[in-house]
Amino acid sequence: MEKYFLPPRGTADILPLEVPLWEEIENMSRRILRIYNYKEIRTPIFEETELFARSMGSTSDVVQKQMLNLAGQNQKDAEGEKSSGLSLRPENTASVVRAYIQNSFDKKEQLSKLFYIGPMFRGERPQKGRLRQFHQIGVEAIGPNSASAYLDAEVIALSVNLLKSFGLKDFKVKINTLGSEEDKSNFSKILREKIKPYFSDLSEDSQQRFERNVFRILDSKDKKDKDVIAKIDIKHSYLSEESRKYYEDVKAVLTDLGVDYEESDSLVRGLDYYTHTVFEITGTSLGSQDALGAGGRYNNLVENLGGSKVDAIGFALGIERILLALSQNVCVKETPIDIFIIALGENAAKQAFKILNELRNVGYSSDMSYKASSLKSQMRLADKFKARFVIIIGEDELNKNIMLLRNMETGEQKELALERYLEILGEIIKQ
Ligand code: AMP
């Protein structure tokens, strides 16, 4: 037997019946993001590998274990420099920041509010809710001196409003602060001191993370690590007065906006670039892969990638996770078409094909069977397409220069003169 092909592991086709649901999520997102004055940006789906390593941190799990590299590593580029190669984007913050710097947005506007919707790629071990190609809706608000408790709270509220607009109710918002870059380095020192006595109880992975990236231990799903974390007491002792005040302000605005949130001392997010506010939204009906979205402030990333000193905050929501969380409440349905044309006989088919194209030219969604078949089987097709109206043309109708128009909901049938059918059809469809 010939080999047949399957999609690559961890990827999925989005089939025609599912597409309307995706469109609904995307359209709703665009509508709400416009209300908040975010503008869409579309960046390439691959970038220099180095961009991701520099932004997320070379010790982050994504960069260490999940990059999907394209060819080109260690080859020399046009200037004779060794290139880090190209990788499919595992997330979009780095690309948006690259575009922000390249286009000098910092000189053009005080605050750039950007959003994107698109596929991301991570070489993960696939499981329910965890794919190698998945889709995110994300925002980035970037601008010189733009850090503000209002903006942080608004970005969190926006992510919540998006989820609510899709019909989701069962989710929790967790927030925390990492403080400034300096506070964060204090935090990692304190964390190491507190974890050190339990070093041998940590999982093998976390023993390695201890020096490399101690924050990742707090993200670990391993029971051994969770037990250690439960024993240590993480307070905000690493925060400067200024950072503490900033966090208190963010919480106060969130409360004013009516956003329910929980504080979580151990929420740190495993990427290097976060500073100050971080947050995560988890779906309460989802299993182990329960994160619907996450984000945070990253005031040093633009500068670290070669731009000016610019503040920024963003988040990303996972569309597949949203659909999983919604799956109990939505059923996928065929999108109805306006008109299906049934032709009986070869001459009728010719006339019907002409009418089909006239209908499409004036904007009716319409279709017909391209193969001759019985009235019954063509009616079945009309039903499958959920046609609101059916036009029937047979030899009799051709001879009389008419067509039959059937309202599929009421069963009512009318004869329309061929030379005026569009006009009359317009009146009937409008009713
Ligand atoms: P992250 O950048 O890892 O914080 O991801 C943001 C959101 O994207 C998560 O909360 C998930 O909803 C979604 N996401 C991340 N990784 C995957 C994946 N491998 N498969 C499906 N969704 C994912």
Residues whose N, C-alpha, C, O or C-beta is under 5 A from the ligand:
A	BS01	AMP	E91 R122 E124 G129 R130 L131 F134 A291 L292 G293 A294 A316 L317 G318 E320 R321
